[in-house]
Amino acid sequence: ISDRKKTKTNIENNKQKSEMALILNEAPIGIFHFDKDYIITDCNPKLAEIVGSPMEKIIGINILTQIEDGRIGEACKETFAKGHAYYEDIYKSTLANKATPVIIEFKALKNEVGQYYSGIGLMRDMSAEYKAKQELKESEEKFRSISDMANDMIIMMDDKGMIEYWNHSAENILGYSRDEIIGKNLHNIIAPKRYHEAHHIAFADWVKTGKGNAIGKTVELSAIHKEGHEVFIDLSLSSIKISEAWHAIGIIRDVTERKKYETELIEAKEKAEESDRLKTAFLSNISHEIRTPMNGIIGFADLLKDPNVKGDQLKYFIEIIETSSQRMLNIINDIVVVSKIDAGDIECHKTKVDISEIIEGIVAKLEPEAQNKDISLNFHS
């Protein structure tokens, strides 16, 4: 009976060893065993595949003296000191001249009395993950390079309203550097207060749906510069879902110069329209001013045809014609002066004048003609 029990026990032990060997051989990670002298005593096929060397060349290696990266040896020492250790880097195998991104987890084994007597290492090949990280890093670097070369602002906001991305043009246009703006609330910093109420109403719905009135459109707005003044912008907004949360990407163009130009055009148009209106009024007034002396000249010239007009009456008629002619000449001279002023041929100088003196002079010139027509002209300054 005793022999049968031993035989049964041996069979079970051998079965367990076979199963363990099968597990080790089929394990998807590299496994190796090392003793207190840091000699690798065993390893599985996956480890040989990762480091690119046959198992028989790996077994017997002294980790401290025959592995180039000393940090692996230090991790083994730490394993016997603390019971565990960790290594992550690109492992360069001197046996196969191969570099592989790996993670190694070390674990110390205890004997019956609780002392560390050996250790195992679990090595995972991180090539796929490392490649993905490198590709992501390269993609991010390309995007950053492209966005930093762009003349337009490119910014990104998360579902909390915080700024996640801020390109170089954003720094130039609004004055905030990446370091001082990343992680800050976008609307609290760069949106004028008159936009805040509408933003708060729309933001809650955007967080849930990624949709909003401004999404997929280009809208004309204003943004606040770091120095406090407003900058006119065109905002093109889109939504993107990352890790089940909506993020907003804004491409913003500074249109301050364009707005300034548009304002100048409007002012020039209004000024031209006002100028045309004044010219029309001026011509209408001039027409009246010319007609008055012209009527006097024509009328009295016609009277001179009468052979009975002689002496003082003739002299009087001639004086009226001369006065009307001089008045008409003055009007024509005034028209020429106004035309030159409008063309910029005459430089105008602003100066103080005595308006009473000017009016008194006008009254003095018109008073004789007014008296002849029984019109009384009076001026009191």
matplotlib code that plots the C-alpha trace (Angstrom):
import matplotlib.pyplot as plt

x = [0.0, 2.9, 4.5, 1.3, 0.9, 4.4, 3.9, 0.6, 2.3, 5.1, 2.7, 0.8, 4.0, 5.2, 1.9, 2.0, 5.6, 4.5, 1.6, 3.8, 6.4, 3.6, 2.4, 5.9, 6.5, 3.2, 3.2, 2.8, 5.4, 9.1, 9.9, 13.3, 14.6, 17.8, 19.5, 21.2, 24.3, 22.3, 22.8, 19.9, 19.1, 16.1, 13.9, 11.0, 10.9, 9.1, 12.0, 14.4, 12.1, 12.1, 15.8, 16.6, 18.8, 18.5, 17.5, 20.8, 22.8, 20.6, 20.8, 24.0, 24.3, 25.4, 22.9, 25.4, 28.4, 27.1, 24.1, 25.1, 22.3, 23.3, 19.9, 18.6, 21.3, 20.3, 16.7, 17.7, 19.5, 16.4, 14.3, 16.3, 16.2, 12.5, 10.9, 10.1, 11.4, 10.5, 12.3, 11.0, 13.2, 14.6, 16.6, 19.6, 20.6, 24.4, 23.7, 21.6, 22.5, 18.8, 16.9, 13.5, 11.2, 10.3, 8.8, 10.3, 8.6, 10.9, 9.6, 11.7, 10.9, 11.0, 12.1, 10.4, 11.9, 10.8, 14.2, 14.7, 16.6, 16.0, 13.9, 11.9, 11.5, 8.5, 9.4, 6.8, 7.5, 6.3, 7.2, 3.7, 2.8, 6.1, 5.6, 2.1, 3.4, 6.1, 3.6, 1.4, 4.3, 5.3, 1.8, 1.5, 4.8, 3.7, 0.4, 2.1, 4.6, 1.8, -0.4, 2.5, 3.2, -0.4, -1.3, -4.7, -5.3, -5.9, -7.3, -9.0, -11.4, -12.5, -16.0, -15.2, -14.6, -10.8, -8.2, -6.3, -4.4, -3.1, -0.9, 1.8, -0.5, -2.9, 0.0, 0.7, -3.0, -4.2, -1.0, -1.2, 1.6, 0.8, 2.1, -0.2, -3.4, -3.5, -5.9, -7.8, -11.4, -11.6, -14.7, -13.8, -10.5, -11.0, -14.8, -16.3, -18.9, -21.7, -21.3, -21.3, -25.0, -25.5, -22.5, -23.7, -27.1, -25.6, -22.6, -24.7, -26.4, -23.1, -21.5, -24.2, -24.6, -21.6, -24.0, -24.7, -25.6, -22.0, -20.8, -19.9, -20.2, -18.0, -19.2, -17.9, -17.1, -14.7, -12.1, -10.3, -6.5, -4.3, -3.8, -7.6, -8.6, -11.0, -9.8, -12.3, -12.2, -13.8, -14.4, -14.8, -16.0, -16.2, -16.7, -14.8, -15.5, -12.5, -12.8, -16.6, -16.3, -16.9, -14.1, -14.3, -11.7, -11.7, -9.8, -9.8, -8.7, -7.8, -9.9, -9.2, -7.5, -10.3, -12.9, -10.8, -10.7, -14.5, -15.1, -12.9, -14.8, -18.2, -16.9, -15.5, -18.8, -20.8, -18.3, -18.7, -22.5, -22.4, -20.0, -22.4, -25.3, -23.4, -22.4, -26.0, -27.0, -24.1, -24.9, -28.6, -27.6, -25.0, -27.6, -29.8, -26.8, -25.8, -29.4, -29.8, -26.9, -27.4, -31.0, -29.7, -27.2, -29.6, -32.4, -30.5, -28.6, -31.9, -33.0, -29.9, -31.3, -33.9, -32.5, -34.4, -32.1, -29.7, -27.7, -28.0, -30.4, -27.9, -25.1, -27.3, -28.1, -24.4, -23.5, -26.1, -24.7, -21.1, -22.2, -24.0, -21.1, -18.7, -21.0, -21.2, -17.4, -17.0, -19.4, -17.4, -14.2, -15.8, -16.8, -13.2, -11.8, -14.3, -13.4, -9.7, -10.3, -12.3, -9.4, -6.8, -5.1, -5.6, -4.5, -7.0, -5.9, -8.3, -8.2, -10.4, -12.4, -14.7, -18.0, -19.6, -17.0, -17.7, -21.5, -21.1, -19.1, -21.8, -24.5, -22.4, -22.1, -25.8, -27.2, -27.3, -29.1, -31.5, -32.3, -33.1, -35.6, -37.0, -35.6, -34.1, -31.0, -30.2, -27.5, -26.8, -23.8]
y = [0.0, 2.3, 1.7, 2.4, 5.7, 6.7, 5.7, 7.6, 10.7, 10.5, 10.2, 13.2, 15.2, 14.3, 15.2, 18.6, 19.1, 18.2, 20.6, 23.3, 22.7, 22.9, 26.2, 27.7, 26.6, 28.0, 31.2, 34.4, 36.2, 35.4, 33.7, 33.1, 31.8, 33.0, 31.9, 33.8, 34.1, 35.9, 33.0, 32.2, 28.6, 28.2, 30.1, 29.4, 29.6, 33.0, 34.6, 33.2, 34.6, 38.1, 38.4, 36.7, 33.9, 30.1, 29.0, 27.1, 30.3, 32.2, 29.6, 30.0, 33.8, 35.9, 38.7, 41.0, 40.6, 39.4, 41.7, 45.1, 47.1, 47.3, 48.4, 44.8, 43.5, 46.3, 45.1, 41.6, 42.8, 44.8, 41.7, 39.9, 43.0, 43.9, 40.8, 42.5, 44.9, 46.5, 47.4, 49.1, 50.2, 49.0, 45.9, 45.4, 41.8, 41.3, 37.7, 38.5, 42.2, 43.0, 45.9, 45.2, 47.4, 45.3, 45.4, 43.0, 42.2, 40.5, 38.4, 36.7, 33.1, 32.0, 28.6, 26.7, 29.1, 32.3, 33.2, 34.4, 31.7, 32.6, 34.7, 34.8, 37.4, 37.9, 39.7, 41.2, 42.3, 45.9, 46.3, 46.8, 49.3, 51.1, 51.3, 52.7, 55.2, 56.3, 56.7, 58.7, 60.8, 61.4, 62.2, 64.7, 66.3, 66.6, 68.1, 70.5, 71.5, 72.1, 74.0, 76.1, 77.1, 78.1, 81.8, 81.0, 80.2, 76.5, 75.8, 72.8, 72.8, 69.8, 69.0, 71.0, 74.2, 74.0, 74.8, 71.7, 73.0, 76.4, 76.9, 79.5, 81.8, 81.9, 83.2, 85.9, 86.9, 87.0, 87.4, 84.3, 81.8, 78.0, 77.7, 80.3, 79.4, 75.5, 74.2, 77.5, 78.1, 79.3, 81.5, 83.1, 84.3, 85.2, 85.7, 89.1, 89.1, 89.9, 86.3, 84.5, 84.0, 82.5, 80.3, 78.9, 78.0, 76.3, 74.6, 72.1, 70.8, 70.6, 68.5, 65.9, 66.0, 67.7, 69.9, 73.6, 76.6, 77.5, 73.9, 73.4, 77.2, 80.2, 83.0, 86.6, 87.3, 89.3, 87.9, 89.6, 90.1, 89.6, 93.4, 93.9, 95.2, 93.3, 91.5, 90.8, 87.1, 84.6, 81.3, 78.0, 75.4, 71.6, 68.8, 65.6, 62.7, 61.4, 58.8, 59.2, 62.9, 65.8, 68.2, 71.4, 72.4, 76.0, 77.5, 81.3, 84.0, 87.5, 89.8, 93.0, 94.6, 93.5, 95.0, 98.2, 98.3, 97.7, 100.5, 102.8, 101.9, 102.6, 105.9, 106.9, 105.9, 108.0, 110.9, 110.7, 110.6, 113.6, 115.4, 114.7, 116.1, 119.2, 119.7, 119.4, 121.9, 124.2, 124.1, 124.8, 127.8, 129.0, 128.8, 131.2, 133.5, 133.6, 134.2, 137.3, 139.4, 137.9, 139.2, 142.6, 142.7, 141.5, 143.7, 147.0, 146.2, 145.9, 149.3, 150.9, 150.1, 152.9, 156.0, 158.2, 156.9, 159.7, 161.6, 160.5, 157.6, 156.2, 156.6, 154.8, 151.9, 151.5, 151.4, 148.7, 146.7, 147.1, 146.2, 143.1, 142.1, 142.5, 140.4, 137.7, 137.7, 137.3, 134.3, 132.7, 133.3, 131.7, 128.6, 128.3, 128.5, 125.9, 123.6, 124.0, 123.2, 120.1, 119.0, 119.6, 122.3, 124.9, 124.2, 125.3, 126.8, 127.0, 130.4, 132.5, 135.2, 138.1, 136.9, 140.3, 142.1, 139.7, 140.2, 144.0, 143.9, 141.9, 144.3, 147.3, 145.8, 144.9, 148.0, 150.3, 147.7, 147.0, 150.7, 150.9, 148.2, 149.8, 146.9, 147.7, 145.8, 145.8, 143.9, 144.1, 142.4]
z = [0.0, 0.9, -2.5, -4.3, -2.6, -3.5, -7.1, -7.2, -5.7, -8.2, -11.0, -9.8, -9.3, -12.8, -14.2, -12.5, -13.7, -17.3, -17.1, -15.7, -18.4, -21.0, -19.5, -19.5, -23.1, -24.3, -22.1, -24.2, -22.1, -21.5, -18.2, -16.7, -13.4, -11.6, -8.5, -5.6, -7.7, -10.4, -12.9, -15.2, -14.6, -16.9, -19.3, -21.7, -25.5, -25.5, -23.7, -26.3, -29.0, -27.4, -26.9, -30.2, -28.9, -28.3, -24.8, -24.4, -24.8, -22.3, -19.6, -17.6, -18.2, -15.2, -15.1, -13.3, -15.5, -18.9, -19.5, -20.8, -19.2, -15.5, -14.4, -15.0, -12.5, -10.1, -10.4, -9.5, -6.4, -5.5, -5.9, -3.2, -1.0, -1.3, -2.9, -6.2, -8.8, -12.1, -15.4, -18.5, -21.4, -24.7, -24.0, -26.1, -26.5, -26.9, -28.0, -31.0, -31.5, -31.1, -29.4, -28.0, -25.9, -22.9, -19.4, -16.8, -13.5, -11.0, -8.1, -5.4, -4.3, -0.6, 0.8, 3.7, 6.3, 4.5, 3.0, -0.6, -2.4, -6.1, -8.4, -11.6, -14.3, -16.4, -19.6, -21.9, -25.5, -25.8, -29.5, -30.7, -27.9, -28.4, -32.1, -31.5, -29.0, -31.5, -34.3, -32.0, -30.9, -34.5, -35.5, -32.6, -33.6, -37.2, -36.2, -33.8, -36.5, -39.0, -36.6, -35.4, -39.0, -39.6, -39.6, -38.0, -34.3, -33.6, -30.2, -28.5, -25.5, -23.4, -22.1, -18.9, -21.0, -20.3, -23.0, -24.1, -27.1, -28.1, -31.1, -31.8, -33.8, -30.8, -28.7, -31.3, -31.9, -28.3, -26.3, -24.0, -24.0, -24.0, -20.4, -19.0, -20.9, -21.0, -18.4, -18.0, -18.8, -22.4, -22.2, -18.9, -20.3, -24.0, -24.5, -23.9, -21.1, -23.5, -24.9, -21.5, -21.0, -24.4, -24.0, -20.6, -22.2, -25.2, -23.4, -21.4, -24.6, -26.5, -23.7, -24.2, -28.0, -29.5, -31.4, -31.3, -33.4, -34.1, -34.8, -38.5, -39.3, -39.5, -37.2, -36.7, -33.1, -30.8, -28.5, -25.6, -26.0, -22.9, -22.8, -22.5, -26.0, -28.3, -31.4, -34.3, -35.3, -37.6, -35.7, -37.5, -34.9, -35.0, -32.4, -31.9, -29.5, -27.6, -24.9, -24.8, -24.2, -26.6, -27.4, -29.5, -32.1, -33.1, -36.1, -35.6, -38.0, -36.9, -39.1, -37.2, -40.2, -42.5, -40.1, -40.0, -43.8, -44.0, -41.5, -43.5, -46.7, -45.0, -43.7, -47.1, -48.7, -46.2, -46.6, -50.5, -50.2, -47.8, -50.2, -53.1, -51.1, -50.2, -53.8, -54.9, -52.3, -53.3, -57.0, -56.2, -54.1, -56.7, -59.4, -57.4, -56.7, -60.3, -61.6, -59.4, -60.8, -64.3, -64.3, -63.3, -66.1, -68.7, -67.5, -67.4, -70.5, -72.3, -70.8, -72.3, -75.7, -75.2, -76.8, -74.3, -71.4, -70.9, -68.2, -64.6, -65.5, -68.0, -65.4, -62.8, -65.2, -66.0, -62.3, -61.6, -64.5, -63.2, -59.7, -60.9, -63.0, -60.1, -57.9, -60.5, -60.9, -57.1, -57.3, -60.1, -58.2, -55.1, -57.2, -58.5, -55.0, -53.7, -56.6, -55.9, -52.2, -53.1, -55.4, -52.8, -54.8, -52.0, -48.4, -45.9, -42.6, -39.6, -37.9, -35.7, -37.5, -36.4, -37.8, -37.0, -39.1, -42.0, -41.8, -41.6, -44.8, -46.6, -45.4, -46.5, -50.0, -50.4, -48.7, -51.8, -53.9, -51.0, -50.6, -54.3, -53.8, -50.6, -48.5, -45.1, -44.1, -40.4, -38.4, -34.7, -33.2]

ax = plt.figure().add_subplot(projection="3d")
ax.plot(x, y, z, "-o")
ax.set_aspect("equal")
plt.show()
